């Protein structure tokens, strides 16, 4: 067959049934991405004779004698296609994994299609941006600015990898080929709870190309936790690489290693496994009852009560809640439920391992290569210097890649065979085996005086950690922040993290705070109605103020700096915005309109130890090399780090060369989660850049005989009094004396500050169908000093969009036998362009942060108030309180009063 790809001809035969996506990637066109393999996400979009197609559902043979254009062939070096330029200038991306497909689709739009983007972009998904930046890119709206030397902070400079992202040359984890690479596929358990009695490998090993079959008998019998934290003791060691007992549908049973993916898949199908099926339990309340099936009999002292499947329980009591309720004029009590939610990052989990010079190398899609390295060294009894773990660009994370769930198997196979090994998750495996958000059921009881003053605040949180305890304890601890936000002398917080026979839960944006925020802020909305108070006014009267203790779990000292009233300002900004837009008409007579608000506080780093070490070096080429262990997956830390360094070194971002996320080339970094990529690693960047600057200034001062206070950086030189010395001259002279301008500095996640967010919505609810339309969305945020305005806005918009999905459409549905029944984008519906309103973002400038340049991270906290604000708006519109998510039309309609649900038209 003859193929013409980006103007070049290929005479090559695809394998039977091969899709165009895999065929093009085999030819080296890695800009064609895998997001779903079902035609749902658009990440694989290419042109076939100039028309966009989803290459994952297009048979390769259909491209015979036709012109195929991929993102790499859309523009030429130095001459980008206009749509590529627009996406770079908007910027119309965050992680960038969907960007090639977005550009290939958008570059074909007519003016009519640009005027109807909800329809035109229905086949392309983005999990990061919230779509406003993509709309700007399509319409040619630019936000990228050029920074003057030493003036990078506060400027919307573009991402360092922006050009590579829009041209398809940015490397993600699986965008490589290694000769002789083997492929792993995993056989997953069909049972929620069973003991493996035997595995017959013979038929699998007889499949041509199958090299190995691994079961629990072939792996190190070491317990570990897949969760990534600096202190591994905050999570239970309750997991094996492969186990002889399976505890959820989808758990690994065996791994087949073969020359091709197809052979490995066939090997999995031919394995014969004999199971002893065991009793299973899926509800956490039932799991805690006497006589419930017991999941873990382990002797890990971390597990609080294995006989009742309780991983962790927390009990805190401040003041006297019984007395507080007795003193209340109004008491509200309600139970609220938040379901599982999947991260749905478009790049699935994956890792590649190989041996080089006797060392294990692992290229992975992870939020923490440093800790992944520690875990691999432990599992396989290797010295740290025998392991290298690194990341290229990561295609979304949101906490889902704060786990080690692919790296261990590729390391096992490579150490066993000596050959390169690859494991790439399918989209179905993401839904059925990767770690979603914890389902939580929270009962909130509030007491208040008639004037709204809180007298008692009680919360009971039951969290379903699933079959394993990764992140189970930390997330229920983090949920206390929802209690911290309000001043009250009497507080009680009880929390249980419970094992069940369901997919293990994990870290997801908001990390244990999103679910309690939904419950507490919904309860505050109900309390406001009972008190006949404006919901914003009830919050104003009770929010914690600077100088007051942030009391949640205990009333002891903490390391949080809280000196400015950012939350009160956020509340006022949202109140003013809702009043300013109050004249918005409903879509029609059949629609009920309501307004809802919610707030949150979020600490700027996790309470457990977080560490980052950064190296800055002025090279002989006069470019500053900035080596940071933090991974870039769309949160924008790379851009912020470059800006901070450029700012302190008196230069421009173009003169900073970023080296990142490689344990051989960067210092230790706990990882990019909990917004610590900016807060902690950013502080390390600041300190290292300052140290190099000071060393250069001191050297220049000694060289010129001018006091150092008279010296300042000047892009590519130093001004010493009335004399200017070039960096080239200084570097040359220093080199002759054996001096290098380099420094390493560390930063820790303490002390911390707090971010504040308030979300407001105006919604319309259809009387007949229960459909919800968002008429207006606004979020005010205290982000401290803004490093990059466009980037901060984009993070908030993306968090709001993800929160809207959490509230309205997304439900990781598990049936009565523990099977996840909607493991694809078609049935687990993340928001499309058409679903997301443009959110007005209002930024509060504050200076109470101890972050770099007094900045605060915004990637994590912005999602927390979204779902409760929506629920409060629906309550305001309908008069009905919905206490369980998601707020689907059938759930809304089913409870509307008869007089409301009758059509008037």
N, C-alpha and C positions, 0 to 999 in steps of 0.2 A: 504494500500500500504506500501511497505517496502523501506525505503531510507537508503543509506549508505553515510553519509556525514563526510568527514575527518576521516574515519575509525570507526565512531559510527553509530549504527543502530537506525532508527526511524520508528515507525509504526504510520503513520499519513496520513490523507486524505487531499489533497489540495482542495480548493474550485473549483467549475466548472470554467474552463477557466483560472485558475490562472497560471501566469508565474513562472518559476523557481526562478527568482530574488526575487520576493516578498515572495515566500515560504521560501527561505533560510534566508531572513532577519527576518521572523517571528520565525525562529529557533534560532535566535541570531547571525547569521553570518553577521555582519554589514560591514565586509570588501568588501562585494558585493554591489557596488554602483549603484545609479540611475543617469544616465546622460542624457538619451534620451528616453528610453522605445521604441526604434524603430530599434535597432540593428545598430546604426550609430556610436557610440562613443567608445564602448569597455570597459567602466568603470565597467561593470557588468560581465566581463569574468570569467568563472570558467571552471574546467575540468569535462568532462563527460567521464568516462572510459579513462582518460588520455588525451583526446583531448579537446582543448579550444573551448568553445561555448559562444555566447552572451546569458546570462541567461534571459535577458528581452524579447527575442523573442523565447525562448525555453519553451514549455508547461511543467509545473511541472510534469505531469504524465509520461513524457518520461524518467524521471530519476528513475522510479520505478525499483527496483532490480538492479540498476547500481551504480557505485561508483562516487560520486561527491566530488571534491576537491576544496575548496575555498582558498583564500590567507592565512587564519588562519591555514589551515592544510598543507600548502606547506612545511614549516620547523618545527622544534621542538624548544622548549625553549633552548637557548644556542647552537643550531645547525641550523643555517639558511640554507635554500637552497642556492646554489651558486649564483643564479640570484638575490635573495634577498640581499645577501651580496654585489654583484656588484652594485645594485641600491643604496645601502646605501653609498658605497665608492665613487661612481662617482662624486657627488650625482646625481641620475637620476630623480629628482623631484624638484618642487617648492612648490605649494600648497599641492600636494600629493593626490588629489582626483582621478586622473586617474591612480595612480601608481600601485594599486593592480591589475587592469586589464592589465596594461602594463607588469607587472611581470608574470602574469599567461599566457599571450600570449608568451612572450619572452622565458620563461623557457622551452618551447616545441621546440624551433628552432633547426633545423639541421645546420650544417656548411654552407650548400648551402643557407639556408634561411638567415643566418646571413650575407652572402655575397650579399643578395638582399633585404635589409631592406625596400626600398620603396614599394615593393610588400608585404613583410612579415608583415609590420606594418600598412597596409592600413586600417585595421578595428579598430585601436586604435587612438583616438585623444588626443592631449594635447594642452591646450590653453596657458600654462605658459612658457615652457622651450625653444621653438624653436627647439626642438628635438635633438640638438647636444649632450646634456648631456644624453639623453636616448640612443643615439647611443653608447656613451662611456660606459654606464652601460651594454648594451647588449654585447659589445666587451671586457668588463673587464678592461677598462681604469679607473684608480682611480685618484681622485683629492683631497680627504679629507686628511688633515694633522693633526698632533698632536701638540698642543701648549704647550710650556714650561711654568712653573709658571710665571705670570706677562708678558708674551709675546704673548698674544692671538691676539692682533690687528696686522693685516697684514698677518695672517695665515688663510688658507682655512679649518677651522675646520668645522665639520659636524653640521647639524641642531640638536637642542636639541631633537626634536621629530623624528629624522631620523629612529631609530630602530622601533618605533611604526608605522611609515608610511609604511615601507616595510613589516611588518608582519601583517598589516591590523588591528592593535589595536589602531591606532590613531582615536580618536572620532571626528566625524564631527557632524553637528547640529542634523541631524535626526537619528543618531546612538544610539538610546536608546528606551526603552519601559517603559511606565508607565501604571500600571493597571487602567482600567476604562477610558482610554483616548478616547475622542471624536474627530471626524474629520470634518474639514470645507472644503467645496467646494463652489466656487463662480460662480454665473450666470453672464455672461458678455453681454454687450450691443451689439446687431447686428447693431445698427445705429450709425452714426458718430455724430449726434446731435439730441437729442429728449428730450421731457419732459415726465416723468413717471406719468401717470394718475392714475394707480392702479396696485396693485400686488395681485393676488389671491393665497393665500398660502395653501388653503385647500387640494388640491390634493397632494402637497408636504408633508404636515404634516401627510397625511394618509399613506405614505410609511413606512413600518416597519423599525424601527431603527432611523427615523428622530426625533430629539429632539426640534429643534428650526429652525425658518426661520427669518433672520434679513433683514430689508429694511431700507431705510433712516429714517423712522419713529421710528426705534428702537435704534438709536445710538445718542450719544451726538451731538447736533447741534453746533459744534465748528469748526471754520475755522482753518486750520493749513497748514503747508507746509511739504511735505514728505522729502524734502532735509535736509541733515545733515550738519549744520555749527554751530560753537559755538554761533555766533550772528545770531539768527533766523531772524533778521530784514533785512538781505541781500536777503531774498527770500520772495515772496508774500504769505500771508495766503489766498489761493484761493481754498482750497481743503477741502472736508468733508470725514469722514470715509465711508459713503454711502450718495449719493445725490439723489435728485428728478429730477435732470437734468444730462443727460449723454452727454459728449462732444467728445468722440472718440469711435470707434469700439473696444470693448474689455474692456471698463470701467466697474467697478463693478456695478451691479444692485441690487443683493441680495446675501446673504450668507446662506448656509444651513449647519446646524450642525447635525451630525448623529453618530451612533455607529460605522459605517464603512465608508470607502471611497466610496464604491459602493452605499450604501444607500444615502449618501450625493449627489453623482452624479445624481442618479435617482430623488432625490428631486429637484435638479436644473432643470432637464428636464421637470418636471411636474408643474413648476411654470408658471402661466399665467400672462403675463405683457401686459398692454395696454399702448401704447406710442402715443404721439403726435410728429410726426417727424418734425424737424425744419430744416431750410436751413443750409447748411454746407459749409465751405471753407477750402481748403487744401493747397493752395499756399500762402506763407506769403506776397508776393507783392499784391495779390488779397485781402488778409485779411486786408491790410492797406488802401485799396481804400475806398472812400466814398460809403456808402450804402452796404458795405459788411456785411454778418451775424455777429452779435456781440456775442462773446462767454461769456464774463463776464461783468456783470453790477455791480460788487462789489464796495464797497466804500473803499477798501483797498488803502490808499494813496500811497502805493508802485507802483501800476499799473499806468503807465505814461499816457496812453490814451486809456481807455477801448472802446471808441466809434470807434476807428480804430484798435482795437485788439493789441495795442502796449504795451507790458509789460514794457520794458525799452528802452530808446534811449540814446545814448552817443554821444556827439559832442565835439571834441577837435581840437584845431587849434594852431599850434606853427609856428611862422614866417608867411610867405606869400606864399602859394603854387602857386598862380597865377603868382607871380613874379618869383618863382622858375621854373615854366614851361616855362615862357617867356625867361628865361636865358639858357634853355636846348638846346643842339645840337640834342639830340635824345629823343623822347618821346615814351614810350610803354604804352598801355592800354589793359587790358584783363579782362574777367569775368570768374571765376572759381567756380566749384560746388563740394562740398563734401556731399555725401548722409548719411542717417542714417547708423549706424553700431552698431551691438549688441555686448555686452560683451562676450557672449557665455562661461561664466565660467561654468565648468561642473557640479558643485553643483548648483542646482536651489535655488531660494529664499525659505526660510522656517522658521517657528518658532513654538515653543511649549510653552504653558503657563500652570501653575498650581498654586494652593494656598498652602501655607505652613506657619503655625503659623500666620494666618491672613494676610500674605503678598503675593503680586502677584510676582511670579517668571516667567521670560521669558528667554528661551534658544533660541538663534536666530543666523541666518547667517547674520551678520551685520559688517560693518566696524567701527561702533562707538556705543558700548553699552551704554556709558555714556550719549550721547545725545538722543539715543532711550529712555532711562529711563526718561529723562526730558520731552520728548514729550508725553509718556504714562501717566506720572503723570498729565500733563496739560489736556490731553483729557478726562481722567476719574476722575478728581478732587481728586487725591490721593496725600498725602504727599510724598516727596521723600523717606522717610524711609519706606514707605509701598510698595516699588517697588524694585525688584532686576532684573537686566538684565545682561546676561553673554553670552559669546561665547565659544564654544570649537574650534577646528581647523575649519577654514572656507575654503571651496573649491573654491577658486578664487574669485576675487572681481572686480578689474580694475575700481573701481568707481561705479559699478552697485549696490553695497550694501551700498552706501552712501545715503541711503533712508530708510524711515520707510514705508514699503508697505506690510508686513505680520504681524508684531508685533501687530498692532492695532486691527485686527480682532480676533486673538487668545486671546488677553487681554479682549476684549469685551465679548467673549463667556465664558471664565473662570470666570470673575467677575459676569456674569449673572447666570451661573449654578453651580459654585463652583467646577466644574470637570476639569481635565486636557484636553487641547485642542491642536490639531495639525493642521497646514496648511502647505502644501508642494506644491509649484508650479510645474506644468508640464512644459516640454520643450516648448510646444506651448504657454503657458501662459507667459513664459519668453519673447518670441518673440512678442507677441501681447499686453502685458500689462506692462512689465517692461520698464525702461527708457533707450533708446538707445542714441548714440551720436547725438548731434544736427546737422541736415542738415544745411549747410551754403552756401550762395552764396556771393562771394566776388568779387568786382571790384577793381582792383589794377591799379593805374596810376603812372608811374615812369618817372622822367625827369633826364637826365644826360648830363654832358659835354662829349666831344669826348674822353677824357682820362678816362672816367668811373666815375668821381666824381658825386655823386647824388646831384641834385639841388632841387628836389621836390618829395614828397612821399605822395600819397593819397590813402586811403582805404575806401571803403564802404562795410559794413558787414551786411547782412540780415540773421538772425538766426531764424530757425523755432523751437520755444520752445514747440510746440504741444499744447495740450489742457490745460496744467497747467504749472505754471512758476517755478517749482523746478529747480534750477540751471540756469534758463534762464538769469538772470542778471549777475551773476558771470562769466559765460562762455564768454559772449561778452566782459566783462572787461578784462578777462585774455588774450583774443586774441590780446590785444595791445602789448604783448611781441613780436609778429612777426614784429611789427613796430620798437620796441626798439632796435633790433639787429643791425640796420644800422645807421650810422652817417649822418644826413641831417638837414640843418637849417630850412627847411620848410616841416612841416608834417601836415596832416589832417586825422583824423580818425572819421568816422561816423558809428555807429552801432545801429541796431534795433533788439530787441528780440520780436518775434511776435507770438501771439496765433493763432493756427489753429486747425481744428478738426481732429487731428492725435494723435497717442500715445505720451504722454509727454516725452520730451527729458530729459536727465540727465547728470550725470558725467561719463566720460570715459577717461581712460589713456590719458594724454596730456591736458585734461580739457580746452577746448575752444581754445587751442593753435594749435592743430593738423590741423584743417581746415584752419585757417589763414596762418600757415606755408606752407601748400600746395600751397595756392594762391600766397603768397609773394615770396617764393623760386622758384616757376614756373615762375613768372614774372621776377625775376632776371635772370633766365636762358634765357628767351626770350630777355631781354635787353642786355645780354652779346653777344648774336648772332647778334643783330642789331648793336652793337658797334664793332663787330669783335674782341672781347676780350675773353680770356680764362675765363670760368665761375668762377674758383677758384680765378683768379687774380682780377676779378671784386669784389668779396667778400673781398679779402684782402684789397683792396683800400678803402672800405667803412664801414667795421665792426667797431663797437664802441670799443674803446680802454680804458684800465685802466686809471682812472683819469677823463674821460669824462662822462658827465651825461647820464644816461640811460633814454632817452626821448621817451615816447610813448604817453601817454594821456595828460601830462602836463610837465612843466619844473620846477616844484617845488622840494623841497627836498624830499628824500625818505629814507628808512632804509636799503638799499641794499649796502653791502660791495663788492667792485669790484676792486681788486688790482693787479690781474695777467692776462696775455693775453692768457688765456686758449683756447679761440676760434681760435686765429691765429695759435696756435700750432696744434689744431685739423685739421684745413684746410691743413696745411703743411703735417701732417701725412697721411691724405687721398690722397693728391696729390702725395706724394711719393709712396704710396701703389699702386695706379692706374698705375703709370709709371712703377713700378717694375713688374707688371703683364700684361703689354701691349701686350705681344706676344701671348696671348691666341687666338687660332684660332676660327673662327665661327664653329657652328655645321655642316655646309655644304653650298653649293652654293646658296641655297634658303633663306639664313638667312642674315638679315641686322644687323650690330653690332653698338652699341652706348654706350657712357659713360655719366653718369649723377651724379651730386653732389647737396647737399643741406645742410644747416646749421640751427642751432637754439640755442637760449639762453632760459633758463628757470629758474625762481626764485626758490630757494630751500624750500620755504614754501609759503602758500597762503597769499595774502595781508590782509585777515581778521584775527582776533585774533585766535591763535592756542595755546592750553595749554596742558601740561602734568605734572602730579605729580607722582613721583616714590618713593617707599619705599624699603630700603635695611636693612636687619636684619641678624645678625650672630646668628644662632640658637644653642641650647644646643647640637645638633648633629654635630656642627662645620661646617654645610653647610650654605652658605649665601642664604637667601631667597630674591629674586628680584621680587618685585610686580610692574607690569607695566600694565596700562590699554589698551595698544595698542594690537590690534587683529593681529594674524598671518594668512595670507591667501596666502602665497607664495612669498610675497615681501621680506622675509628674515630678518625682523626686530628682530625677536626673537633671531636669531643667533647673530646678531650684538650687541644686548643689552647684551647678556651673555658675549660676547667677551670683550666689554667695561668694564663691571663690573669686570670680571676676571683679566683684564689687570691692573686696578687701585687697586685691592685688592691683587695683587701679587700672584694670585692663578691660577688654571686651570678651564676651563669651566665645568668640571665634578663636581666641588664643588660649582656650582651656581644652585640653584633650582628656576625655573621660575614659577611665578604665574602671570596670565595675563587675561585681558579682562573680568573682573568680578566686577561689581559695588559694591559688598559686600566686596571684598578682595583686591581691588586696588584703587588707587586714581583716580581722574577725568582725563580723556584723551579725547581730542576733537575727535581723530580718526586717523586711518591709511589711509590717503589719501594725495595727493600732496607731496609724499615722506617725509611727516612730521613725520612718524613713526621712521625714523632714525634721521632726523634733529632736531626735537623738543624733542620727547621722549628720543632719544639718549643722548641729553644734560642733561635731567633730570636724566637719569641713571648715567651719568658721575658725576654729582654733588652729588647725593646720595651716590654713591660708595666712592667718595673722602671724604665725610663727615664721613662715617663709618670708613674708613681707618684712617683718622686723629684722630678719637676718640680712636680707638684701640691703635694707636701709642702713643698718649698722656697718656693713662692709663698704657701702658707697660713702658713708660719712668718714670712715677712716681713710679711704682712698683719696677723697677730696680735701680732707682737713676741715670739714664743716661739721658743726654740731648736729647730731642726729635729729634734733627737733626741727632743724631747718631743711630736712630732706623729706621728699614725698614721691610716691610712685607716679609714673607718667606713661601709661600704656606699655611702651617698649623701652622705657628708660627710667632714670631717677633724676629728679630735680634737686640739686643740692645748693641752696642759696641761689646765686645767679648763674650757676653752671648746670648744664644738663649732661649726664653720663648715660650712654646707651647700655641696655642690658647686654648687648653683644660684647661690649668692651669689658663689662664687669665679669661676665661668664668666662671670657677668655683669660682674664687675669686670675680669676679664682681657680680655674682649672690648673694653671701652672703651679699653684700653691697647694693643690690637692684638696681644694675646698669645693663642696657642692651645696647648692641652695636647695635643701630638702628638709622636710620635717614630717613627723608622725604625731598625731594627737588622738586621744580617746575622749569619748563622751558617754555619759550614762543617762538612764532614764529617770534621774532624780536630781533636783526637785522637779516637780511637774506643775503645770497650770491647768486651767479648764477652758474648754470651748463652750459656747452657748449658741443655741439654734432655736428659732421659733418659726413654725410653718403655718401658713394660712391657706385655706381653700374656700372657694365658692363653687358649689356643685349644683347640678340639676338632676333630679331623679324622676324617671318616667313612671307615671301612675300605673300604666298598663303592663309594661315589660320589665320594670325594675332596673332598666339601664341607667348607669351613672355617667354623666358627662361633667368634666371639670371645666368650669367657665373661667376660673382664674386661680392661679397658683403663685404664691409668694413665699420666699424664705429669707429671713434675716439671720445673719451669722456673725459672730464675733470671731474673726480669723486672725486677730492680732495685727501686726504689721504685714502688709500684703507683699509677698515676694514677686508674684506674677499674677496680675489681676485676671487675665483671660483664663489662666489655668485654675485659679480658685473658683471662678464662675463655673467653669466646666465641671469641676469636681462636684459642686453643689447640684448642678443640673442633672448630672449623672446619678447622684445619690437619690434625688427626688424621683427620677424616673424608675430606679430600681425599687424604691419604696412604694411607688404607685403599683408596680407589678406585684409586690408582696401583699398589698392591700386589696387589689381588685381581681387579679387574674391567676396568680400562680398558686398551685396546690400540688405538692409532691404526694400523690395519693397512693396509699398502701391499702390493699384489700384485707379481708379477714384471715388470709393465710400468710400475710407478710409480703406479698408480691407488689412491687411498684408497677402500677398498671398504665402509666402514661409516660414512658421513658423516651420522649422525643419532643422536639420543638413544636410539632404540629398539635400535640395534645397537652403538653406543658407549655402554656402560652406566655412567653415573656413579651413585654410591650414592643410594639412596632412604632414606626414614625407616627402613624395615625392615632395611636393611643396616648401620646404624651403631649401635654400642653407646653407652651413656652412658660417657664417659671421666671418671675421677676426676682432677681437676686439683689439683696440689700446688705451691704457690708458695714459692720461696725468696726471702726478703727480703734484698737485699744493697745495699751503698752504694758499690760500686766503679765505678759508671757515671759518665761525664762527660756524660750526656744531661740533659735538662731535669728538674729536681727529683731527679736521679739515677735517672731511669727508663730502661728499655730497651724497644725495640720487640719485639713478639711475633708480628707477622703473618707474618714470613718463616721464622723458624728452627724453628718447632714441627713442620713437616712432615718435617724431615730424618731423624729416627730412626725414623719409623713403619714404613716398608717393611722395613728390616732387622730390626726387632724382631719383626715378623710372620714373616719368613722363618726367624728363629732359633727362634721358637715352633713352627713347623711341623716344623722339623728335630728339635727336642726331642721332639715328639709321635710322629713317624714313623720317626726314625732315618735319614731320607733328606734330603740337602741339595739344595735347589732354587736354582739360581744364576741363573735367568732369570725376569723378571717379565713378565706378571702371573701370580700363583699360582692359575690357574683349576682347577676340579675335574678336567677331563680331563688337565691337566698333572700334577696331584698323583696321580691314580689310576694313570696310566700307568707310574709308577715305584715304586708301593708294592710291597714284597715280597709274594710269593704268600700267605705265611702270615698277613699282615696284611689282605689284601684279600678274604679269604674271610668271608662273612657268618656270624656266630655266632647269629643270631636267626631 
